[in-house]
Amino acid sequence: MIMKKKIAALGIAVILAAVSLVGCGSNSNNGGAATNAPTKEPAAEATDAPAATDTTVKLTGDFEIQYFVGGYGDKWWKKVIADFQAANPELNIKESAGPKINDQNRPRWIGGNPPDFVYIDGPVLNDRQMVEDGQLEDLTDWLKDAKNVDGDLISDILAQPAQQFDGKVYNIPLVLNSWGVFWNKALFKEKGWAEPTDFPSFLAVSEKIKADGITPFIHTGKYPYYINGSFLYPAIVSANNNDFSILQDMAANKVEAFESPAVLAALNKIVEMRDKDYIDKASIQINHTDSQMLFLQNKDAFIVNGLWLPNEMAKDVPAGFDFGFIPSITQEAGGKVVANTSTATVAIAKKAKNKEAAKAFLQFIFSKDQASQWAELSGAPSNIKGDISSSNAPSHVKDAAKYLTDPNTVVIPTITYNADVDKAMMDATDALTISKITPEEWVKRVTDVVKKVSK
Amino acid sequence: MNSGTVKWQRNIFIASFIIPTLLFFGVFTIYPVVQSLYYSFFDWSGMSETKTFVGFDNFKEMFHDPIVWRAIGNDYFLVAGKVIGIMLLATFFAVALTRFGFKLAGFFRSIFFIPNVISVVVIGVLWNFIYNPQIGFLNAFLSLFTSEKVSITWLGFSDHTIWMLLPPAIWAGIGFYMILLIAAIQSIPASYFEAASIEGAGEWKQFWSITLPLVWEQMKVSILNIMMTTLNGSFVIVWIMTEGGPDNSTQVMGSYLYQMAFRQFHFGYGASIGFIILVLSLITTIVLQRLMRHDPVEMS
């Protein structure tokens, strides 16, 4: 068995070595530093007591953290790990980090030798798949009464609860980001355009924008999850009386959810935009960087994107550019704003060698102090409830945090779709935006895949 | 020293060269192929420690997967397009730069060879810029001839986008095969051409009767090499430029393998696609070799 695992791991390593992988851009050149060194004997008994404040339990041995470095950077990770190390001097913390770390560590996950703690973000890692593969520790019982280093129940301070897989919790959202629609406030002010608050006002202003010779709307056709996350899913929820359970049913591969009139209504909003010639025709072939550049050059008035956009493009933002943001523009007049959250979660490997250190680290990072620290160092809102208004977080992050904590906002929690269904939805949306298929064909295509994966 | 000892020493000498090569080939070529075939009989996500044996199910599913057929079609479209495009242009430039005493021949040889020293990734990114509908060179160039700004979405035609991948693929390949053919043409004794010229044969006749038959072996190698590198290596240019989109219209077997194995967590299915790529490459090589068996020197 062990031999087979080693062979499998070697096989993956060989294949990975043979494939050039181009991932999402990152400013970090921090390569992965994973090691397979044997670990020291960890502390004897796991407890739910806060590690940093409990002097009776000393964390010892090796503790390895795997974190992907992407749009949120690694400043927060460096800081929080250094703080955790200071609080636990006898613990030997190893960092496996970098923009390619998910690929680099894949053979170790297959070989049953994963890092103890994992931040699930970036390509390759998919929480649903990891749960199905039995790679993650079941945190359901632990989370019920786990307290952080301040003595607060962790479940009480989460802005969004952890996603459940068949009623069980395996990973906890660390980031609470949101998809949405951006525009340049300065341009709107200069042109006298009204900022949109709903779909009718979005259409009305788009007509004016078009008349002024600017393309109203751009999306990232090469990666259609941008338009799905920012436009389609909120539109489905709005058309479903603000009930996001329809998306959860879609994630559970319930065919009837995809055949709901709400889905067709949402798709028809894309068709309306398309037929009114509001969508930049360049969208279909360009990636996120290209679409963002065109938006920053005011060639397109609106862009669908996530809250990481200002941080990601910080070096390219022209002087005077002022980001406007709303989580959704697909609600009818007077309708509630729908914020489709984009989260990244943290988890403990089922085969972690130092689970007590991993749990202590969870207790350490899910504290109120980290809410501001994450917002400041990553440029995104954290999933920890906490007032960040007095922090040094960017203004758009504070605005977003207001939206996400507003009782009038419908906040869609973390929902992970089956990878095949997700791909089918992305392909179909792309095809819809270029008039290749109708909304009914979108539904047919996707439900065919849903039926296939449900067998 | 008796003859038996000499023979034994000679065999040892030969084996000392062959065995390391065989070992290297076995470990780094044969073993991964066998392992890939092994994985193709399993339903495996590529992340889990456990695999479910499914026999030939992955192969059966491939036959019913329209994207697989589209990818195979795209692969052979690129093979045909690249073979025709590269061989025609490489032959033209090779002849032009060797047969006419062109003064700047050396300079142009270097210029044409440049794409070969550039990474395919860079070529993909470069052509993405060229094709960019808003700020791309191609639309800017076409706009010079029209009253309105041209904004063609070159990589967004969906069903015809695969055509747009041919120019970068051909452009990237010309230089290498041109150099190969230049070397072949230069090895032809000048007296052949002089004799033909005295007999009244023009440049065109000389090309058909002397140049082409005498470089045919190099051409055969080139065609086979283009075919192999395309079937096995079109993944990179496709992935960089379109990632198989829009709507799977530019998917090739390599990119679909990657998509299924590493994005959609069907590693067993990806492995079966990989094995089919190997089989298709072998079949295509055998068929091409059969087709190109005749000796044009005998025929001319």
Interface residues (C-beta under 8 A of the other chain):
Chain A: K5 I7 A8 G11 I12 V14 I15 V19 S20 V22 R106 W109 I110 G111 G112 P123 V124 N126 Q129 M130 E132 D133 G134 Q135 G221 K222 D280 K281 A282 I284 Q285 I286 D290 L294 K299 A419 D420 K423 D427 A428 D430 A431 I434 K436
Chain B: F28 P32 Q35 S36 Y39 S45 G46 M47 S48 E49 T50 K51 V121 Y131 N132 P133 Q134 I135 S151 T153 W154 L155 G156 S158 T161 F235 V236 W239 I240 T242 E243 G245 P246 D247 N248 Y258 Q259 A261 F262 R263 Q264 F265
